[in-house]
Amino acid sequence: MKIDDTIIQQTDVLKQQVRSSETGKNQEQPGGERIAPSPDIEENVEISSRAQERRSARDALSSVPEVRAQKVAEVRKKIEEGTYEVNSGKIAEKLIRESLFHNIA
C-alpha cells in the first residue's frame, strides 16, 4: 500500500478523534472543523477469556512474595551452624537437565 498525504491526514483525524473521546472535549480537525463527542454513543469493551486468565494469574503472582523469608532464614541458620549440606548430585542433574532443555528449545 502506498502511503500518501491522504492516509496521513486520515490517521491524524483518527488520532484526534481518539483523543477527543478520551478527554471528552471538542477537538479541532485539520480544516478547522470541530469534533464533538457524541453523548448518544455507548462504548463497551469485552475482555477475552484468555486475557481474563492472564490478569488472574498476574494478580495471583503479585500476591506471592518473591523471596520466601522463612526458607531463607532456615538456610541462613544452617550455614551459620555449619550444618548446611550441598547435594552435588542434585545440582549436577539439574544443570544437565536445564542445559539439554535449552539446547532443544
C-alpha positions in Angstrom: 0.0 0.0 0.0 1.3 3.4 -0.9 1.3 5.9 1.9 0.4 9.3 0.7 -0.9 12.6 2.3 -4.5 11.3 2.3 -3.7 8.4 4.6 -1.6 10.6 6.8 -4.4 13.1 7.1 -6.9 10.3 7.9 -4.6 8.9 10.5 -4.3 12.4 12.1 -8.1 12.7 12.1 -8.5 9.3 13.8 -5.8 10.2 16.4 -7.7 13.4 17.2 -11.0 11.6 17.5 -9.4 9.1 20.0 -8.0 12.0 22.0 -11.4 13.7 21.9 -13.2 10.6 23.2 -10.5 10.2 25.9 -10.7 13.8 27.1 -14.4 14.4 26.4 -13.6 17.8 24.9 -14.1 19.2 21.5 -11.1 18.8 19.2 -10.3 20.6 16.1 -9.6 18.7 12.8 -7.1 19.9 10.2 -9.7 22.1 8.3 -11.0 23.9 11.3 -13.9 21.6 11.8 -14.6 20.7 15.4 -15.3 17.1 16.6 -17.6 16.9 19.5 -18.0 13.7 21.5 -21.4 12.1 20.9 -23.4 11.6 24.1 -25.6 9.0 22.3 -22.8 6.5 21.7 -22.3 3.8 24.4 -18.9 2.2 24.4 -18.5 -1.4 25.6 -15.3 -3.3 25.9 -15.2 -7.1 26.1 -12.1 -8.8 27.5 -11.4 -12.3 26.1 -11.3 -15.2 28.5 -7.6 -15.7 27.8 -6.9 -12.0 28.8 -9.0 -12.6 32.0 -7.0 -15.7 32.8 -3.7 -13.7 32.3 -5.0 -11.0 34.6 -6.0 -13.5 37.2 -2.6 -15.2 37.0 -0.8 -11.8 37.2 -2.9 -10.9 40.3 -2.1 -14.2 41.9 1.6 -13.9 41.3 1.7 -10.4 42.6 0.3 -11.6 46.0 3.1 -14.1 46.4 6.3 -12.8 47.8 9.4 -13.0 45.6 11.5 -14.3 48.4 10.4 -17.0 50.8 11.6 -15.4 54.0 11.2 -18.5 56.2 13.1 -20.7 53.8 15.9 -18.1 53.6 16.1 -17.9 57.4 16.3 -21.7 57.7 19.1 -21.9 55.1 21.0 -19.0 56.7 20.8 -20.6 60.1 22.1 -23.9 58.8 25.0 -22.2 57.1 25.9 -20.3 60.3 25.7 -23.5 62.3 27.8 -25.4 59.7 25.1 -28.0 59.2 24.0 -27.0 55.6 24.7 -29.8 53.2 25.0 -29.4 49.4 23.7 -32.3 47.3 26.2 -32.1 44.4 24.4 -34.9 42.6 21.1 -33.0 42.5 22.8 -29.8 41.4 24.6 -31.6 38.6 21.4 -33.3 37.5 19.5 -30.0 37.3 22.4 -28.3 35.4 22.4 -31.1 32.8 18.6 -31.1 32.5 18.4 -27.3 32.0 21.3 -27.4 29.5 19.6 -30.1 27.5 16.3 -28.3 27.6 17.8 -25.0 26.4 19.6 -26.8 23.6 16.3 -28.4 22.4 14.3 -25.2 22.6 
